[in-house]
Amino acid sequence: MLPALSLSLQFGTLADATVHRAALSRHAVARWIRHALACDGEITVRIVDREEGQCLNRDYRKKDYATNVLTFDYTHEPVVTADLVLCAPVVAQEAKEQRKTLAAHYAHLIVHGTLHAQGWDHETSDADARAMEAREVEILAGLGLPNPY
């Protein structure tokens, strides 16, 4: 049985919002997150433009550029609570460059962010990066999606 999930799916002001909304049905996003959760969760997923993404990355990570996904994790147990912020133009550009569908790339990044929300980290060591990537591949395979790497 998959963990329970309270999901808030938000879309900021986007020039091409219909494309991103089509790739991110509430049902699909909930499915991706629930497969990546080890326990129940309360997660907000917010899709933002480049300006908002860059502002958040600059203010919280001291990196002055828009990145694909930011994870703000608040609790890991007994319920995972987190905000995942995905920058729509960055995700779209990466999907195009990597020859992936927009939905498949969003799925990977949401799984990635959900793992971060539970304490997984790929920046601490090569071993941690390999473990996190392996877990992502395993989750995505369970969702019927290909290895993103």
Secondary structure as UniProt FT lines:
FT   STRAND          5..11
FT   TURN            15..16
FT   HELIX           17..23
FT   HELIX           26..36
FT   STRAND          41..48
FT   HELIX           50..61
FT   STRAND          69..75
FT   STRAND          80..87
FT   HELIX           88..97
FT   TURN            98..99
FT   HELIX           102..117
FT   TURN            118..119
FT   HELIX           126..142
FT   TURN            143..144
//
